[in-house]
Amino acid sequence: VALHSLVLSMGQSLLQNGLVQRGKVIVILIAGFWRGPRTGLILIGSGSSALLVHQLVPGVWYILAGALGGVAVAALSSLAKGERA
């Protein structure tokens, strides 16, 4: 029982540390190319489309879906502003 508790606590600690480290990397990447609220909108579109496809389609198609989702949001946002895409 003691060994089981030790293994569980170690696993939980590793999982939490891994998630924290990934979070730091994501924040650093976003900070590197942040250009304002429009960037946030594009990231939300990209991330949500990637997450949706990851849940529904087997394989790594979510990577392509995330890229296309970000491009689609950027194009729509440019059209809404009246900019040339």
PyMOL commands that place a pseudoatom at each C-alpha (Angstrom):
pseudoatom trace, name=CA, resn=VAL, resi=1, chain=A, elem=C, hetatm=0, pos=[0.000, 0.000, 0.000]
pseudoatom trace, name=CA, resn=ALA, resi=2, chain=A, elem=C, hetatm=0, pos=[2.829, 2.388, 0.832]
pseudoatom trace, name=CA, resn=LEU, resi=3, chain=A, elem=C, hetatm=0, pos=[4.573, 1.643, -2.454]
pseudoatom trace, name=CA, resn=HIS, resi=4, chain=A, elem=C, hetatm=0, pos=[1.330, 2.209, -4.342]
pseudoatom trace, name=CA, resn=SER, resi=5, chain=A, elem=C, hetatm=0, pos=[0.887, 5.618, -2.658]
pseudoatom trace, name=CA, resn=LEU, resi=6, chain=A, elem=C, hetatm=0, pos=[4.481, 6.552, -3.426]
pseudoatom trace, name=CA, resn=VAL, resi=7, chain=A, elem=C, hetatm=0, pos=[4.129, 5.625, -7.100]
pseudoatom trace, name=CA, resn=LEU, resi=8, chain=A, elem=C, hetatm=0, pos=[0.856, 7.558, -7.374]
pseudoatom trace, name=CA, resn=SER, resi=9, chain=A, elem=C, hetatm=0, pos=[2.328, 10.680, -5.796]
pseudoatom trace, name=CA, resn=MET, resi=10, chain=A, elem=C, hetatm=0, pos=[5.418, 10.493, -8.023]
pseudoatom trace, name=CA, resn=GLY, resi=11, chain=A, elem=C, hetatm=0, pos=[3.264, 10.061, -11.116]
pseudoatom trace, name=CA, resn=GLN, resi=12, chain=A, elem=C, hetatm=0, pos=[1.058, 12.980, -10.146]
pseudoatom trace, name=CA, resn=SER, resi=13, chain=A, elem=C, hetatm=0, pos=[4.102, 15.160, -9.503]
pseudoatom trace, name=CA, resn=LEU, resi=14, chain=A, elem=C, hetatm=0, pos=[5.634, 14.276, -12.872]
pseudoatom trace, name=CA, resn=LEU, resi=15, chain=A, elem=C, hetatm=0, pos=[2.358, 14.955, -14.658]
pseudoatom trace, name=CA, resn=GLN, resi=16, chain=A, elem=C, hetatm=0, pos=[1.918, 18.341, -13.006]
pseudoatom trace, name=CA, resn=ASN, resi=17, chain=A, elem=C, hetatm=0, pos=[5.522, 19.354, -13.705]
pseudoatom trace, name=CA, resn=GLY, resi=18, chain=A, elem=C, hetatm=0, pos=[5.189, 18.265, -17.331]
pseudoatom trace, name=CA, resn=LEU, resi=19, chain=A, elem=C, hetatm=0, pos=[2.031, 20.314, -17.790]
pseudoatom trace, name=CA, resn=VAL, resi=20, chain=A, elem=C, hetatm=0, pos=[3.649, 23.348, -16.173]
pseudoatom trace, name=CA, resn=GLN, resi=21, chain=A, elem=C, hetatm=0, pos=[6.681, 23.046, -18.450]
pseudoatom trace, name=CA, resn=ARG, resi=22, chain=A, elem=C, hetatm=0, pos=[4.478, 22.758, -21.555]
pseudoatom trace, name=CA, resn=GLY, resi=23, chain=A, elem=C, hetatm=0, pos=[2.520, 25.780, -20.416]
pseudoatom trace, name=CA, resn=LYS, resi=24, chain=A, elem=C, hetatm=0, pos=[5.715, 27.805, -20.093]
pseudoatom trace, name=CA, resn=VAL, resi=25, chain=A, elem=C, hetatm=0, pos=[6.810, 26.809, -23.589]
pseudoatom trace, name=CA, resn=ILE, resi=26, chain=A, elem=C, hetatm=0, pos=[3.432, 27.793, -25.049]
pseudoatom trace, name=CA, resn=VAL, resi=27, chain=A, elem=C, hetatm=0, pos=[3.532, 31.190, -23.331]
pseudoatom trace, name=CA, resn=ILE, resi=28, chain=A, elem=C, hetatm=0, pos=[7.057, 31.832, -24.622]
pseudoatom trace, name=CA, resn=LEU, resi=29, chain=A, elem=C, hetatm=0, pos=[6.065, 30.880, -28.179]
pseudoatom trace, name=CA, resn=ILE, resi=30, chain=A, elem=C, hetatm=0, pos=[2.971, 33.082, -28.129]
pseudoatom trace, name=CA, resn=ALA, resi=31, chain=A, elem=C, hetatm=0, pos=[4.915, 36.020, -26.683]
pseudoatom trace, name=CA, resn=GLY, resi=32, chain=A, elem=C, hetatm=0, pos=[7.414, 35.720, -29.520]
pseudoatom trace, name=CA, resn=PHE, resi=33, chain=A, elem=C, hetatm=0, pos=[4.924, 36.461, -32.286]
pseudoatom trace, name=CA, resn=TRP, resi=34, chain=A, elem=C, hetatm=0, pos=[2.183, 38.408, -30.466]
pseudoatom trace, name=CA, resn=ARG, resi=35, chain=A, elem=C, hetatm=0, pos=[1.102, 41.424, -32.546]
pseudoatom trace, name=CA, resn=GLY, resi=36, chain=A, elem=C, hetatm=0, pos=[-2.103, 42.357, -30.756]
pseudoatom trace, name=CA, resn=PRO, resi=37, chain=A, elem=C, hetatm=0, pos=[-5.667, 41.119, -30.313]
pseudoatom trace, name=CA, resn=ARG, resi=38, chain=A, elem=C, hetatm=0, pos=[-5.871, 39.869, -33.885]
pseudoatom trace, name=CA, resn=THR, resi=39, chain=A, elem=C, hetatm=0, pos=[-3.100, 37.384, -33.103]
pseudoatom trace, name=CA, resn=GLY, resi=40, chain=A, elem=C, hetatm=0, pos=[-5.154, 36.069, -30.193]
pseudoatom trace, name=CA, resn=LEU, resi=41, chain=A, elem=C, hetatm=0, pos=[-8.160, 35.584, -32.442]
pseudoatom trace, name=CA, resn=ILE, resi=42, chain=A, elem=C, hetatm=0, pos=[-6.066, 33.639, -34.941]
pseudoatom trace, name=CA, resn=LEU, resi=43, chain=A, elem=C, hetatm=0, pos=[-4.598, 31.473, -32.160]
pseudoatom trace, name=CA, resn=ILE, resi=44, chain=A, elem=C, hetatm=0, pos=[-8.069, 30.713, -30.805]
pseudoatom trace, name=CA, resn=GLY, resi=45, chain=A, elem=C, hetatm=0, pos=[-9.288, 29.725, -34.284]
pseudoatom trace, name=CA, resn=SER, resi=46, chain=A, elem=C, hetatm=0, pos=[-6.255, 27.577, -34.913]
pseudoatom trace, name=CA, resn=GLY, resi=47, chain=A, elem=C, hetatm=0, pos=[-6.311, 25.899, -31.531]
pseudoatom trace, name=CA, resn=SER, resi=48, chain=A, elem=C, hetatm=0, pos=[-10.028, 25.217, -31.497]
pseudoatom trace, name=CA, resn=SER, resi=49, chain=A, elem=C, hetatm=0, pos=[-10.031, 23.695, -34.980]
pseudoatom trace, name=CA, resn=ALA, resi=50, chain=A, elem=C, hetatm=0, pos=[-7.019, 21.531, -34.090]
pseudoatom trace, name=CA, resn=LEU, resi=51, chain=A, elem=C, hetatm=0, pos=[-8.674, 20.385, -30.874]
pseudoatom trace, name=CA, resn=LEU, resi=52, chain=A, elem=C, hetatm=0, pos=[-11.939, 19.558, -32.625]
pseudoatom trace, name=CA, resn=VAL, resi=53, chain=A, elem=C, hetatm=0, pos=[-10.234, 17.517, -35.346]
pseudoatom trace, name=CA, resn=HIS, resi=54, chain=A, elem=C, hetatm=0, pos=[-7.999, 15.797, -32.778]
pseudoatom trace, name=CA, resn=GLN, resi=55, chain=A, elem=C, hetatm=0, pos=[-11.133, 14.625, -30.939]
pseudoatom trace, name=CA, resn=LEU, resi=56, chain=A, elem=C, hetatm=0, pos=[-12.996, 13.492, -34.060]
pseudoatom trace, name=CA, resn=VAL, resi=57, chain=A, elem=C, hetatm=0, pos=[-10.431, 12.223, -36.577]
pseudoatom trace, name=CA, resn=PRO, resi=58, chain=A, elem=C, hetatm=0, pos=[-7.753, 9.583, -35.907]
pseudoatom trace, name=CA, resn=GLY, resi=59, chain=A, elem=C, hetatm=0, pos=[-4.161, 10.375, -36.768]
pseudoatom trace, name=CA, resn=VAL, resi=60, chain=A, elem=C, hetatm=0, pos=[-2.277, 13.640, -36.934]
pseudoatom trace, name=CA, resn=TRP, resi=61, chain=A, elem=C, hetatm=0, pos=[-4.722, 15.495, -39.167]
pseudoatom trace, name=CA, resn=TYR, resi=62, chain=A, elem=C, hetatm=0, pos=[-5.262, 17.981, -36.348]
pseudoatom trace, name=CA, resn=ILE, resi=63, chain=A, elem=C, hetatm=0, pos=[-1.962, 19.634, -37.272]
pseudoatom trace, name=CA, resn=LEU, resi=64, chain=A, elem=C, hetatm=0, pos=[-3.191, 20.478, -40.763]
pseudoatom trace, name=CA, resn=ALA, resi=65, chain=A, elem=C, hetatm=0, pos=[-6.608, 21.472, -39.396]
pseudoatom trace, name=CA, resn=GLY, resi=66, chain=A, elem=C, hetatm=0, pos=[-5.003, 23.859, -36.918]
pseudoatom trace, name=CA, resn=ALA, resi=67, chain=A, elem=C, hetatm=0, pos=[-2.965, 25.519, -39.638]
pseudoatom trace, name=CA, resn=LEU, resi=68, chain=A, elem=C, hetatm=0, pos=[-5.943, 25.840, -41.969]
pseudoatom trace, name=CA, resn=GLY, resi=69, chain=A, elem=C, hetatm=0, pos=[-8.145, 27.108, -39.136]
pseudoatom trace, name=CA, resn=GLY, resi=70, chain=A, elem=C, hetatm=0, pos=[-5.638, 29.848, -38.333]
pseudoatom trace, name=CA, resn=VAL, resi=71, chain=A, elem=C, hetatm=0, pos=[-5.343, 30.840, -41.991]
pseudoatom trace, name=CA, resn=ALA, resi=72, chain=A, elem=C, hetatm=0, pos=[-9.140, 30.943, -42.346]
pseudoatom trace, name=CA, resn=VAL, resi=73, chain=A, elem=C, hetatm=0, pos=[-9.546, 33.190, -39.291]
pseudoatom trace, name=CA, resn=ALA, resi=74, chain=A, elem=C, hetatm=0, pos=[-6.772, 35.484, -40.536]
pseudoatom trace, name=CA, resn=ALA, resi=75, chain=A, elem=C, hetatm=0, pos=[-8.400, 35.739, -43.975]
pseudoatom trace, name=CA, resn=LEU, resi=76, chain=A, elem=C, hetatm=0, pos=[-11.849, 36.416, -42.514]
pseudoatom trace, name=CA, resn=SER, resi=77, chain=A, elem=C, hetatm=0, pos=[-10.441, 39.013, -40.148]
pseudoatom trace, name=CA, resn=SER, resi=78, chain=A, elem=C, hetatm=0, pos=[-8.688, 40.758, -43.054]
pseudoatom trace, name=CA, resn=LEU, resi=79, chain=A, elem=C, hetatm=0, pos=[-11.896, 40.764, -45.086]
pseudoatom trace, name=CA, resn=ALA, resi=80, chain=A, elem=C, hetatm=0, pos=[-13.852, 42.166, -42.142]
pseudoatom trace, name=CA, resn=LYS, resi=81, chain=A, elem=C, hetatm=0, pos=[-11.355, 45.027, -41.834]
pseudoatom trace, name=CA, resn=GLY, resi=82, chain=A, elem=C, hetatm=0, pos=[-11.519, 45.701, -45.548]
pseudoatom trace, name=CA, resn=GLU, resi=83, chain=A, elem=C, hetatm=0, pos=[-7.882, 44.770, -46.074]
pseudoatom trace, name=CA, resn=ARG, resi=84, chain=A, elem=C, hetatm=0, pos=[-6.712, 42.931, -49.113]
pseudoatom trace, name=CA, resn=ALA, resi=85, chain=A, elem=C, hetatm=0, pos=[-5.970, 39.307, -48.239]
for i in range(1, 85): cmd.bond("trace and resi %d" % i, "trace and resi %d" % (i + 1))
show_as sticks, trace
zoom trace
